[in-house]
Amino acid sequence: MKIGIIGAGFVGRAISKLALKAGHQVMLSNSRDPKTLFTLTRTTQCQAGTPQQAAEFGDIVVIAIPLEAYRSVPAAPLVGKVVIDANNYYPDRDGRIPELDQHQTTTSEMLAKHLPESRIIKAFNAIRMDDLLNDGLPASAAERRALPIAGDDAQGKAIVTALLDEFGFDVVDAGGLAEGWRFEAGTPVYCVPLNQEQLKAGLQATAANHLA
């Protein structure tokens, strides 16, 4: 599978490394010139491109840029594609966004509004990248860590679930895209190592007003 990644920071690079290890083709991109990723392409065998090229390249595309820049994601090449939103809202970085402060929407719903013809799945945002690289275990492991996803597209969820399984993680489906708040930054399950049953219980117990 071809995976395009918009964003070449810690998140993009960690996902790239695991995807390459699993046998996928990867193109990383950043907001600068692809030449700035030259060393990375030589050491990891991933490809480098612009955000437009990464969006065109990927069978699925991961958005791993600061939330404040989400409107820069090119929409046209992502029509019909599964787009993984790995973002979180950090006011110190992104500035205050009233709709999020007042719990009127979620980061993924904002991205979905920007990409109305894409199939948005929220994933990869509730784990530290060192843990993503190091905590994966075989499917038979008793204490295999589980990660949450959310989305409105069943096929897209199946694709992301299979990818996470390849990376060594179980998955808990939190529901539709609007339920992504349950595992955003600041929630009780955010970046906490939990197995599947523990994560299910944690997501169900998360109160809607926990950030109020």
N, C-alpha and C positions, 0 to 999 in steps of 0.2 A: 504494500500500500504506500502511496505517496502522501507524506505529511508536510504541509507547509506551516511554518511557525512565524508569526509576526511578533517580533520581539526577541532580542538575543541576550537578555539579561540572565539572571540565575534560573528563572523558571524555564525560559526557552531553551537554554543550554542543557538543563537537566532532562527535560522531556526529549530533546534531541538525542542525547546520549543513550537513553533507554530505548528509544525507538530504533536507532541504528543497531543496537545490540540485538533487538528482536527481529532484525532483518528488513526493516522498512527503509524506504528512501526518504531523505529529509532535506528540506531547504529552509535555512534560517534567514531571517531578514532583520534589518534595523532601520532606523530613521535616517541613517547616514549612508555613505557609499558602501556597497557590498565589499569593496576592497578592504574595509576596516575589519572584515571577518576572515581575512586571508589565512592568518595563523590557525584559526579554529577549523577552517575547512581542510587544512593540511594535516591536522592532528586527529580529526574525528571522521574524515571522509564525508561529511555532510556537504551540501551545496550551499551557496550564498546567493542572495538576490535582494531585490527591493521588495517592499511589502506587496506591491502589485504583482510581482513575479511569484512570490510565495503563495499568494492567494490563487493565482492561476495554476500553479504547480500542484497544489495539494488535492488529493481526493477528499481529505479532511484538513481543516486549517485550525490551528491553535492561536488564540489571541492572548498574548502575554506581554502587554504593554501597560504602562500606568493608566488607570481609569480615566484620568483627565484627557487622555489622547484618543479615546475610543472613536471619536468622530472622524479620525484620520484613516480608519480602516476602509479600504476600498470595497464598495458594495457590489459593483457589477460582476467581478469574477467569482463572487461567493454565492451567487444566485443558485439555489437548490442544493448547496453543499452543507455538510455537517460542519458547524463551527463550534469549537470548544472554547468557552469563556473561562479563563483561569484567573480572573481578576478579583481583587478585593478593593474595598473603599477605605482609604486611609486619608482622613481630612488634612493631616499635616502635609501630605504629599499632593493630594488632589484638589485641595481647597474645599470649602464647604459646599455641599450639594443639598439644597433644602429638601428635595423629594426623597432623598435617602435618609436624611436626618429625621424626617417626619414619618418614615416607614411607608411612604406612599408607593414605592416601587423598589426594585432590586437592581443590582449592577447588571445582571444578565437581561432583565427586561429592558433596560436602557439600551444595551447592545442590540437586542432584538428589534427595538424600534428603529435603530439606525440601519439594521440589516433585515428588513421585513420579509425578504424572500429567501433567507437562509434558515437553517435548522439548528438553533442554538441549544447547546448542552452545556450546563455549568459543571465543571470538574477541575481537579488539580489545584484548587485554590485553598483547600483545607488541610494542607500538609506542608511542612518545611521541606525545602528542596534537598537538603542533606538526607532527610528521612526518606524522601521519594527514591533517592539513589541507593539507599542502604537497607531499607526495611522490607523490601520485597521478599516473599517466600513462596515456595511451591504451593500449588493448590491443595495439597494433602496436609499442609502444616496446620496443627491444631490452633495455634495462636496467630494465624495469618491476619494482618491488619486489614481493615476495611476502610474504603473511602466513599464519600457521598457524591451523588450526581443528582441533577435535576434537569427536566426538560419536557417539552410537549410533543416530541417526535419519538415514537417507539423504536423505529429502526435506528435513529441516531443514538439513542440510549444503548441499544444492543452493540453498536459499533464501538462506542466508548467503553462499555463494560468489557468487551473482548480485549481492547487495548490495555486497560488497567489490569486485567487478568494476566496478560503477557508480561506486564511490568512486575507482577508478583503480589497483586492486591485483590481482595474481595471487594464487592461493590454493594452499597445500599442505595436504593432509589428513593429519594426524598419526595418525589412527586413531580408535579408540573413546574415549569420554570419559575412561577411566582413563589414556589416554596424554597427557592435557593437561599433566602434569608436565613434559613435554619442552620446553615453551616458557613455563613460569612464571618468575617473578622469580628471578634468580640463575643461570639456565641460559645456556649459551654463545650461544644464538640470541636471547635476550631483548633486544628493542629494538635489534637490530643490522640495518642495511639489507642485505638479501640478495635476490638474484633467486631464481627458482623452483628452479633446480638447486642453488644454494648452500644454500638453506633445506632442501631435501630431504636433502642430505648432512649438514647440521648436526643435523637432528632425528634422523637415523639414528645419528649418532656420539655423541649425548648419553648419557652413562652414568647408570644408575639411581642410583648412589651419589654423584653429583657434588656434592650438598649435604651429604654426611655429614661 
